[in-house]
Amino acid sequence: MASLNIKLVKSLNGRLEKHIATANSLGLQKIGDTTVQPDNAQTRGKIAKIGYLLRVEETK
């Protein structure tokens, strides 16, 4: 199954609380944090919501 490398590249300061909560649910709390998540509908939905804060790469 494919995975996604997700990196937080912009600050969470001043963002909507829902967006901060979404980033925290992905395991991202400060700039430069990286996490590997499964490529599924739930993860894609979170990325769609806060994609402007992230850099995403697909891995196998």
Distance bins in CASP14 RR format, pairs under 12 A and 6 or more apart:
PFRMAT RR
TARGET T0000
AUTHOR 0000-0000-0000
RMODE 2
METHOD distances of the structure
MODEL  1
1 36 0 0 0 0 0 1 0 0 0 0 0
1 37 0 0 0 0 0 1 0 0 0 0 0
1 38 1 0 0 1 0 0 0 0 0 0 0
1 39 1 0 0 1 0 0 0 0 0 0 0
1 40 0 0 0 0 1 0 0 0 0 0 0
1 43 0 0 0 0 0 1 0 0 0 0 0
1 58 0 0 0 0 0 1 0 0 0 0 0
1 59 0 0 0 0 0 1 0 0 0 0 0
1 60 0 0 0 0 1 0 0 0 0 0 0
2 36 0 0 0 0 0 1 0 0 0 0 0
2 37 0 0 0 0 0 1 0 0 0 0 0
2 38 1 0 0 1 0 0 0 0 0 0 0
2 39 1 0 1 0 0 0 0 0 0 0 0
2 40 0 0 0 0 1 0 0 0 0 0 0
2 43 0 0 0 0 0 1 0 0 0 0 0
2 44 0 0 0 0 0 1 0 0 0 0 0
2 56 0 0 0 0 0 1 0 0 0 0 0
2 57 0 0 0 0 0 1 0 0 0 0 0
2 58 1 0 0 1 0 0 0 0 0 0 0
2 59 1 0 0 1 0 0 0 0 0 0 0
2 60 1 0 1 0 0 0 0 0 0 0 0
3 35 0 0 0 0 1 0 0 0 0 0 0
3 36 1 0 1 0 0 0 0 0 0 0 0
3 37 1 0 0 1 0 0 0 0 0 0 0
3 38 1 0 0 1 0 0 0 0 0 0 0
3 39 1 0 0 1 0 0 0 0 0 0 0
3 40 0 0 0 0 0 1 0 0 0 0 0
3 43 0 0 0 0 1 0 0 0 0 0 0
3 56 0 0 0 0 0 1 0 0 0 0 0
3 57 0 0 0 0 1 0 0 0 0 0 0
3 58 1 0 0 1 0 0 0 0 0 0 0
3 59 1 0 1 0 0 0 0 0 0 0 0
3 60 1 0 0 1 0 0 0 0 0 0 0
4 26 0 0 0 0 1 0 0 0 0 0 0
4 34 0 0 0 0 0 1 0 0 0 0 0
4 35 0 0 0 0 1 0 0 0 0 0 0
4 36 1 0 0 1 0 0 0 0 0 0 0
4 37 1 0 1 0 0 0 0 0 0 0 0
4 38 1 0 0 1 0 0 0 0 0 0 0
4 39 1 0 1 0 0 0 0 0 0 0 0
4 40 0 0 0 0 1 0 0 0 0 0 0
4 42 0 0 0 0 0 1 0 0 0 0 0
4 43 1 0 0 1 0 0 0 0 0 0 0
4 44 0 0 0 0 1 0 0 0 0 0 0
4 45 0 0 0 0 0 1 0 0 0 0 0
4 46 0 0 0 0 0 1 0 0 0 0 0
4 47 1 0 0 1 0 0 0 0 0 0 0
4 51 0 0 0 0 0 1 0 0 0 0 0
4 54 0 0 0 0 1 0 0 0 0 0 0
4 55 0 0 0 0 0 1 0 0 0 0 0
4 56 1 0 1 0 0 0 0 0 0 0 0
4 57 1 0 0 1 0 0 0 0 0 0 0
4 58 1 0 0 1 0 0 0 0 0 0 0
4 59 1 0 0 1 0 0 0 0 0 0 0
4 60 0 0 0 0 0 1 0 0 0 0 0
5 26 0 0 0 0 0 1 0 0 0 0 0
5 28 0 0 0 0 0 1 0 0 0 0 0
5 32 0 0 0 0 0 1 0 0 0 0 0
5 33 0 0 0 0 0 1 0 0 0 0 0
5 34 1 0 0 1 0 0 0 0 0 0 0
5 35 1 0 0 1 0 0 0 0 0 0 0
5 36 1 0 1 0 0 0 0 0 0 0 0
5 37 0 0 0 0 1 0 0 0 0 0 0
5 38 0 0 0 0 0 1 0 0 0 0 0
5 39 0 0 0 0 0 1 0 0 0 0 0
5 43 0 0 0 0 0 1 0 0 0 0 0
5 47 0 0 0 0 0 1 0 0 0 0 0
5 54 0 0 0 0 0 1 0 0 0 0 0
5 55 0 0 0 0 1 0 0 0 0 0 0
5 56 1 0 0 1 0 0 0 0 0 0 0
5 57 1 0 1 0 0 0 0 0 0 0 0
5 58 1 0 0 1 0 0 0 0 0 0 0
5 59 1 0 1 0 0 0 0 0 0 0 0
5 60 0 0 0 0 0 1 0 0 0 0 0
6 22 0 0 0 0 0 1 0 0 0 0 0
6 23 0 0 0 0 1 0 0 0 0 0 0
6 25 0 0 0 0 0 1 0 0 0 0 0
6 26 1 0 0 1 0 0 0 0 0 0 0
6 27 0 0 0 0 1 0 0 0 0 0 0
6 28 1 0 0 1 0 0 0 0 0 0 0
6 32 0 0 0 0 0 1 0 0 0 0 0
6 33 0 0 0 0 1 0 0 0 0 0 0
6 34 1 0 0 1 0 0 0 0 0 0 0
6 35 1 0 1 0 0 0 0 0 0 0 0
6 36 1 0 0 1 0 0 0 0 0 0 0
6 37 1 0 1 0 0 0 0 0 0 0 0
6 38 0 0 0 0 0 1 0 0 0 0 0
6 39 0 0 0 0 0 1 0 0 0 0 0
6 43 0 0 0 0 1 0 0 0 0 0 0
6 44 0 0 0 0 0 1 0 0 0 0 0
6 45 0 0 0 0 0 1 0 0 0 0 0
6 46 0 0 0 0 1 0 0 0 0 0 0
6 47 1 0 0 1 0 0 0 0 0 0 0
6 50 0 0 0 0 1 0 0 0 0 0 0
6 51 0 0 0 0 1 0 0 0 0 0 0
6 53 0 0 0 0 1 0 0 0 0 0 0
6 54 1 0 1 0 0 0 0 0 0 0 0
6 55 1 0 0 1 0 0 0 0 0 0 0
6 56 1 0 1 0 0 0 0 0 0 0 0
6 57 0 0 0 0 1 0 0 0 0 0 0
6 58 0 0 0 0 0 1 0 0 0 0 0
6 59 0 0 0 0 0 1 0 0 0 0 0
7 23 0 0 0 0 0 1 0 0 0 0 0
7 26 0 0 0 0 0 1 0 0 0 0 0
7 27 0 0 0 0 0 1 0 0 0 0 0
7 28 1 0 0 1 0 0 0 0 0 0 0
7 30 0 0 0 0 0 1 0 0 0 0 0
7 31 0 0 0 0 1 0 0 0 0 0 0
7 32 1 0 1 0 0 0 0 0 0 0 0
7 33 1 0 0 1 0 0 0 0 0 0 0
7 34 1 0 1 0 0 0 0 0 0 0 0
7 35 0 0 0 0 1 0 0 0 0 0 0
7 36 0 0 0 0 0 1 0 0 0 0 0
7 37 0 0 0 0 0 1 0 0 0 0 0
7 47 0 0 0 0 0 1 0 0 0 0 0
7 51 0 0 0 0 0 1 0 0 0 0 0
7 53 0 0 0 0 1 0 0 0 0 0 0
7 54 1 0 0 1 0 0 0 0 0 0 0
7 55 1 0 1 0 0 0 0 0 0 0 0
7 56 1 0 0 1 0 0 0 0 0 0 0
7 57 0 0 0 0 1 0 0 0 0 0 0
8 15 0 0 0 0 0 1 0 0 0 0 0
8 19 0 0 0 0 0 1 0 0 0 0 0
8 20 0 0 0 0 0 1 0 0 0 0 0
8 22 0 0 0 0 0 1 0 0 0 0 0
8 23 1 0 0 1 0 0 0 0 0 0 0
8 24 0 0 0 0 0 1 0 0 0 0 0
8 26 0 0 0 0 1 0 0 0 0 0 0
8 27 0 0 0 0 1 0 0 0 0 0 0
8 28 1 0 1 0 0 0 0 0 0 0 0
8 29 1 0 0 1 0 0 0 0 0 0 0
8 30 1 0 0 1 0 0 0 0 0 0 0
8 31 1 0 1 0 0 0 0 0 0 0 0
8 32 1 0 1 0 0 0 0 0 0 0 0
8 33 1 0 1 0 0 0 0 0 0 0 0
8 34 1 0 0 1 0 0 0 0 0 0 0
8 35 0 0 0 0 1 0 0 0 0 0 0
8 47 0 0 0 0 0 1 0 0 0 0 0
8 50 0 0 0 0 1 0 0 0 0 0 0
8 51 0 0 0 0 0 1 0 0 0 0 0
8 52 0 0 0 0 0 1 0 0 0 0 0
8 53 1 0 0 1 0 0 0 0 0 0 0
8 54 1 0 0 1 0 0 0 0 0 0 0
8 55 0 0 0 0 1 0 0 0 0 0 0
8 56 0 0 0 0 0 1 0 0 0 0 0
9 23 0 0 0 0 0 1 0 0 0 0 0
9 28 0 0 0 0 1 0 0 0 0 0 0
9 30 0 0 0 0 0 1 0 0 0 0 0
9 31 1 0 0 1 0 0 0 0 0 0 0
9 32 1 0 0 1 0 0 0 0 0 0 0
9 33 0 0 0 0 1 0 0 0 0 0 0
9 34 0 0 0 0 0 1 0 0 0 0 0
9 50 0 0 0 0 0 1 0 0 0 0 0
9 51 0 0 0 0 1 0 0 0 0 0 0
9 52 0 0 0 0 1 0 0 0 0 0 0
9 53 1 0 0 1 0 0 0 0 0 0 0
9 54 1 0 0 1 0 0 0 0 0 0 0
9 55 1 0 1 0 0 0 0 0 0 0 0
9 56 0 0 0 0 0 1 0 0 0 0 0
9 57 0 0 0 0 0 1 0 0 0 0 0
10 19 0 0 0 0 0 1 0 0 0 0 0
10 20 0 0 0 0 0 1 0 0 0 0 0
10 23 0 0 0 0 1 0 0 0 0 0 0
10 28 0 0 0 0 0 1 0 0 0 0 0
10 30 0 0 0 0 0 1 0 0 0 0 0
10 31 1 0 0 1 0 0 0 0 0 0 0
10 32 0 0 0 0 1 0 0 0 0 0 0
10 33 0 0 0 0 0 1 0 0 0 0 0
10 50 0 0 0 0 1 0 0 0 0 0 0
10 51 0 0 0 0 1 0 0 0 0 0 0
10 52 1 0 0 1 0 0 0 0 0 0 0
10 53 1 0 1 0 0 0 0 0 0 0 0
10 54 0 0 0 0 1 0 0 0 0 0 0
10 55 0 0 0 0 1 0 0 0 0 0 0
11 19 0 0 0 0 0 1 0 0 0 0 0
11 20 0 0 0 0 0 1 0 0 0 0 0
11 23 0 0 0 0 0 1 0 0 0 0 0
11 28 0 0 0 0 0 1 0 0 0 0 0
11 29 0 0 0 0 0 1 0 0 0 0 0
11 30 0 0 0 0 1 0 0 0 0 0 0
11 31 1 0 1 0 0 0 0 0 0 0 0
11 32 0 0 0 0 0 1 0 0 0 0 0
11 33 0 0 0 0 0 1 0 0 0 0 0
11 52 0 0 0 0 0 1 0 0 0 0 0
11 53 0 0 0 0 1 0 0 0 0 0 0
12 18 0 0 0 0 0 1 0 0 0 0 0
12 19 1 0 0 1 0 0 0 0 0 0 0
12 20 1 0 1 0 0 0 0 0 0 0 0
12 21 0 0 0 0 1 0 0 0 0 0 0
12 22 0 0 0 0 1 0 0 0 0 0 0
12 23 1 0 1 0 0 0 0 0 0 0 0
12 24 0 0 0 0 1 0 0 0 0 0 0
12 26 0 0 0 0 0 1 0 0 0 0 0
12 27 0 0 0 0 0 1 0 0 0 0 0
12 28 0 0 0 0 1 0 0 0 0 0 0
12 29 1 0 0 1 0 0 0 0 0 0 0
12 30 1 0 0 1 0 0 0 0 0 0 0
12 31 0 0 0 0 1 0 0 0 0 0 0
12 32 0 0 0 0 0 1 0 0 0 0 0
12 33 0 0 0 0 0 1 0 0 0 0 0
12 50 0 0 0 0 1 0 0 0 0 0 0
12 52 0 0 0 0 0 1 0 0 0 0 0
12 53 1 0 0 1 0 0 0 0 0 0 0
12 54 0 0 0 0 0 1 0 0 0 0 0
13 19 0 0 0 0 0 1 0 0 0 0 0
13 20 0 0 0 0 1 0 0 0 0 0 0
13 23 0 0 0 0 0 1 0 0 0 0 0
13 29 0 0 0 0 0 1 0 0 0 0 0
13 30 0 0 0 0 0 1 0 0 0 0 0
13 31 0 0 0 0 1 0 0 0 0 0 0
13 53 0 0 0 0 0 1 0 0 0 0 0
14 20 0 0 0 0 1 0 0 0 0 0 0
14 53 0 0 0 0 0 1 0 0 0 0 0
15 21 0 0 0 0 1 0 0 0 0 0 0
15 22 0 0 0 0 1 0 0 0 0 0 0
15 23 0 0 0 0 1 0 0 0 0 0 0
15 24 0 0 0 0 0 1 0 0 0 0 0
15 28 0 0 0 0 0 1 0 0 0 0 0
15 49 0 0 0 0 0 1 0 0 0 0 0
15 50 0 0 0 0 1 0 0 0 0 0 0
15 51 0 0 0 0 0 1 0 0 0 0 0
15 52 0 0 0 0 1 0 0 0 0 0 0
15 53 1 0 0 1 0 0 0 0 0 0 0
16 22 0 0 0 0 1 0 0 0 0 0 0
16 23 0 0 0 0 0 1 0 0 0 0 0
16 49 0 0 0 0 1 0 0 0 0 0 0
16 50 0 0 0 0 1 0 0 0 0 0 0
16 52 0 0 0 0 0 1 0 0 0 0 0
16 53 0 0 0 0 0 1 0 0 0 0 0
17 23 0 0 0 0 0 1 0 0 0 0 0
17 24 0 0 0 0 0 1 0 0 0 0 0
18 24 0 0 0 0 0 1 0 0 0 0 0
18 25 0 0 0 0 0 1 0 0 0 0 0
18 46 0 0 0 0 0 1 0 0 0 0 0
18 49 1 0 0 1 0 0 0 0 0 0 0
18 50 0 0 0 0 1 0 0 0 0 0 0
19 25 0 0 0 0 0 1 0 0 0 0 0
19 26 0 0 0 0 0 1 0 0 0 0 0
19 28 0 0 0 0 0 1 0 0 0 0 0
19 46 0 0 0 0 1 0 0 0 0 0 0
19 47 0 0 0 0 0 1 0 0 0 0 0
19 48 0 0 0 0 0 1 0 0 0 0 0
19 49 1 0 0 1 0 0 0 0 0 0 0
19 50 1 0 1 0 0 0 0 0 0 0 0
19 51 0 0 0 0 1 0 0 0 0 0 0
19 52 0 0 0 0 1 0 0 0 0 0 0
19 53 1 0 0 1 0 0 0 0 0 0 0
19 54 0 0 0 0 0 1 0 0 0 0 0
20 26 0 0 0 0 0 1 0 0 0 0 0
20 27 0 0 0 0 0 1 0 0 0 0 0
20 28 0 0 0 0 1 0 0 0 0 0 0
20 29 0 0 0 0 1 0 0 0 0 0 0
20 30 0 0 0 0 0 1 0 0 0 0 0
20 49 0 0 0 0 0 1 0 0 0 0 0
20 50 0 0 0 0 1 0 0 0 0 0 0
20 53 0 0 0 0 1 0 0 0 0 0 0
21 27 0 0 0 0 0 1 0 0 0 0 0
21 28 0 0 0 0 0 1 0 0 0 0 0
21 29 0 0 0 0 0 1 0 0 0 0 0
21 46 0 0 0 0 0 1 0 0 0 0 0
21 49 0 0 0 0 0 1 0 0 0 0 0
21 50 0 0 0 0 1 0 0 0 0 0 0
22 28 0 0 0 0 1 0 0 0 0 0 0
22 42 0 0 0 0 0 1 0 0 0 0 0
22 43 0 0 0 0 0 1 0 0 0 0 0
22 45 0 0 0 0 1 0 0 0 0 0 0
22 46 1 0 1 0 0 0 0 0 0 0 0
22 47 0 0 0 0 1 0 0 0 0 0 0
22 48 0 0 0 0 1 0 0 0 0 0 0
22 49 1 0 1 0 0 0 0 0 0 0 0
22 50 1 0 1 0 0 0 0 0 0 0 0
22 51 0 0 0 0 1 0 0 0 0 0 0
22 52 0 0 0 0 0 1 0 0 0 0 0
22 53 0 0 0 0 1 0 0 0 0 0 0
22 54 0 0 0 0 0 1 0 0 0 0 0
23 29 1 0 0 1 0 0 0 0 0 0 0
23 30 0 0 0 0 1 0 0 0 0 0 0
23 31 0 0 0 0 0 1 0 0 0 0 0
23 32 0 0 0 0 0 1 0 0 0 0 0
23 33 0 0 0 0 1 0 0 0 0 0 0
23 35 0 0 0 0 1 0 0 0 0 0 0
23 46 0 0 0 0 1 0 0 0 0 0 0
23 47 0 0 0 0 0 1 0 0 0 0 0
23 49 0 0 0 0 1 0 0 0 0 0 0
23 50 1 0 1 0 0 0 0 0 0 0 0
23 51 0 0 0 0 1 0 0 0 0 0 0
23 52 0 0 0 0 0 1 0 0 0 0 0
23 53 1 0 0 1 0 0 0 0 0 0 0
23 54 0 0 0 0 1 0 0 0 0 0 0
24 30 0 0 0 0 0 1 0 0 0 0 0
24 33 0 0 0 0 0 1 0 0 0 0 0
24 35 0 0 0 0 0 1 0 0 0 0 0
24 46 0 0 0 0 0 1 0 0 0 0 0
24 50 0 0 0 0 0 1 0 0 0 0 0
24 53 0 0 0 0 0 1 0 0 0 0 0
25 35 0 0 0 0 0 1 0 0 0 0 0
25 37 0 0 0 0 0 1 0 0 0 0 0
25 42 0 0 0 0 1 0 0 0 0 0 0
25 43 0 0 0 0 1 0 0 0 0 0 0
25 45 0 0 0 0 0 1 0 0 0 0 0
25 46 1 0 0 1 0 0 0 0 0 0 0
25 47 0 0 0 0 0 1 0 0 0 0 0
25 49 0 0 0 0 0 1 0 0 0 0 0
25 50 0 0 0 0 0 1 0 0 0 0 0
26 33 0 0 0 0 1 0 0 0 0 0 0
26 34 0 0 0 0 0 1 0 0 0 0 0
26 35 1 0 1 0 0 0 0 0 0 0 0
26 36 0 0 0 0 0 1 0 0 0 0 0
26 37 1 0 0 1 0 0 0 0 0 0 0
26 38 0 0 0 0 0 1 0 0 0 0 0
26 42 0 0 0 0 0 1 0 0 0 0 0
26 43 1 0 0 1 0 0 0 0 0 0 0
26 44 0 0 0 0 0 1 0 0 0 0 0
26 45 0 0 0 0 0 1 0 0 0 0 0
26 46 1 0 1 0 0 0 0 0 0 0 0
26 47 0 0 0 0 1 0 0 0 0 0 0
26 49 0 0 0 0 0 1 0 0 0 0 0
26 50 0 0 0 0 1 0 0 0 0 0 0
26 51 0 0 0 0 0 1 0 0 0 0 0
26 53 0 0 0 0 0 1 0 0 0 0 0
26 54 0 0 0 0 1 0 0 0 0 0 0
26 56 0 0 0 0 0 1 0 0 0 0 0
27 33 1 0 0 1 0 0 0 0 0 0 0
27 34 0 0 0 0 1 0 0 0 0 0 0
27 35 1 0 1 0 0 0 0 0 0 0 0
27 36 0 0 0 0 0 1 0 0 0 0 0
27 37 0 0 0 0 1 0 0 0 0 0 0
27 43 0 0 0 0 0 1 0 0 0 0 0
27 46 0 0 0 0 0 1 0 0 0 0 0
27 50 0 0 0 0 0 1 0 0 0 0 0
27 54 0 0 0 0 0 1 0 0 0 0 0
28 34 0 0 0 0 1 0 0 0 0 0 0
28 35 1 0 0 1 0 0 0 0 0 0 0
28 36 0 0 0 0 0 1 0 0 0 0 0
28 37 0 0 0 0 0 1 0 0 0 0 0
28 46 0 0 0 0 0 1 0 0 0 0 0
28 47 0 0 0 0 0 1 0 0 0 0 0
28 50 0 0 0 0 1 0 0 0 0 0 0
28 51 0 0 0 0 0 1 0 0 0 0 0
28 53 0 0 0 0 1 0 0 0 0 0 0
28 54 1 0 0 1 0 0 0 0 0 0 0
28 55 0 0 0 0 0 1 0 0 0 0 0
28 56 0 0 0 0 0 1 0 0 0 0 0
29 35 0 0 0 0 0 1 0 0 0 0 0
29 53 0 0 0 0 0 1 0 0 0 0 0
30 53 0 0 0 0 0 1 0 0 0 0 0
31 53 0 0 0 0 1 0 0 0 0 0 0
31 54 0 0 0 0 0 1 0 0 0 0 0
31 55 0 0 0 0 0 1 0 0 0 0 0
32 53 0 0 0 0 0 1 0 0 0 0 0
32 54 0 0 0 0 0 1 0 0 0 0 0
32 55 0 0 0 0 1 0 0 0 0 0 0
33 53 0 0 0 0 0 1 0 0 0 0 0
33 54 0 0 0 0 0 1 0 0 0 0 0
33 55 0 0 0 0 0 1 0 0 0 0 0
34 54 0 0 0 0 0 1 0 0 0 0 0
34 55 0 0 0 0 1 0 0 0 0 0 0
34 56 0 0 0 0 0 1 0 0 0 0 0
34 57 0 0 0 0 1 0 0 0 0 0 0
34 59 0 0 0 0 0 1 0 0 0 0 0
35 43 0 0 0 0 1 0 0 0 0 0 0
35 46 0 0 0 0 0 1 0 0 0 0 0
35 47 0 0 0 0 0 1 0 0 0 0 0
35 54 0 0 0 0 0 1 0 0 0 0 0
35 55 0 0 0 0 0 1 0 0 0 0 0
35 56 0 0 0 0 0 1 0 0 0 0 0
35 57 0 0 0 0 0 1 0 0 0 0 0
35 59 0 0 0 0 0 1 0 0 0 0 0
36 43 0 0 0 0 0 1 0 0 0 0 0
36 56 0 0 0 0 0 1 0 0 0 0 0
36 57 0 0 0 0 1 0 0 0 0 0 0
36 58 0 0 0 0 0 1 0 0 0 0 0
36 59 1 0 0 1 0 0 0 0 0 0 0
36 60 0 0 0 0 0 1 0 0 0 0 0
37 43 1 0 1 0 0 0 0 0 0 0 0
37 44 0 0 0 0 1 0 0 0 0 0 0
37 45 0 0 0 0 0 1 0 0 0 0 0
37 46 0 0 0 0 1 0 0 0 0 0 0
37 47 0 0 0 0 1 0 0 0 0 0 0
37 54 0 0 0 0 0 1 0 0 0 0 0
37 56 0 0 0 0 1 0 0 0 0 0 0
37 57 0 0 0 0 0 1 0 0 0 0 0
37 58 0 0 0 0 0 1 0 0 0 0 0
37 59 0 0 0 0 0 1 0 0 0 0 0
38 44 0 0 0 0 0 1 0 0 0 0 0
38 46 0 0 0 0 0 1 0 0 0 0 0
38 58 0 0 0 0 0 1 0 0 0 0 0
38 59 0 0 0 0 0 1 0 0 0 0 0
39 45 0 0 0 0 0 1 0 0 0 0 0
39 46 0 0 0 0 0 1 0 0 0 0 0
39 47 0 0 0 0 1 0 0 0 0 0 0
39 56 0 0 0 0 1 0 0 0 0 0 0
39 57 0 0 0 0 0 1 0 0 0 0 0
39 58 1 0 0 1 0 0 0 0 0 0 0
39 59 0 0 0 0 1 0 0 0 0 0 0
39 60 0 0 0 0 1 0 0 0 0 0 0
40 46 0 0 0 0 0 1 0 0 0 0 0
40 47 0 0 0 0 0 1 0 0 0 0 0
41 47 0 0 0 0 0 1 0 0 0 0 0
41 48 0 0 0 0 0 1 0 0 0 0 0
42 48 0 0 0 0 0 1 0 0 0 0 0
42 49 0 0 0 0 0 1 0 0 0 0 0
43 49 0 0 0 0 0 1 0 0 0 0 0
43 50 0 0 0 0 0 1 0 0 0 0 0
43 51 0 0 0 0 0 1 0 0 0 0 0
43 54 0 0 0 0 0 1 0 0 0 0 0
43 56 0 0 0 0 1 0 0 0 0 0 0
43 58 0 0 0 0 0 1 0 0 0 0 0
44 50 0 0 0 0 0 1 0 0 0 0 0
44 51 0 0 0 0 0 1 0 0 0 0 0
44 54 0 0 0 0 0 1 0 0 0 0 0
44 56 0 0 0 0 1 0 0 0 0 0 0
44 58 0 0 0 0 0 1 0 0 0 0 0
45 51 0 0 0 0 1 0 0 0 0 0 0
45 54 0 0 0 0 0 1 0 0 0 0 0
45 56 0 0 0 0 0 1 0 0 0 0 0
46 53 0 0 0 0 0 1 0 0 0 0 0
46 54 0 0 0 0 1 0 0 0 0 0 0
46 56 0 0 0 0 0 1 0 0 0 0 0
47 53 0 0 0 0 1 0 0 0 0 0 0
47 54 1 0 0 1 0 0 0 0 0 0 0
47 55 0 0 0 0 0 1 0 0 0 0 0
47 56 1 0 1 0 0 0 0 0 0 0 0
47 57 0 0 0 0 0 1 0 0 0 0 0
47 58 0 0 0 0 0 1 0 0 0 0 0
48 54 0 0 0 0 0 1 0 0 0 0 0
48 56 0 0 0 0 0 1 0 0 0 0 0
50 56 0 0 0 0 0 1 0 0 0 0 0
END
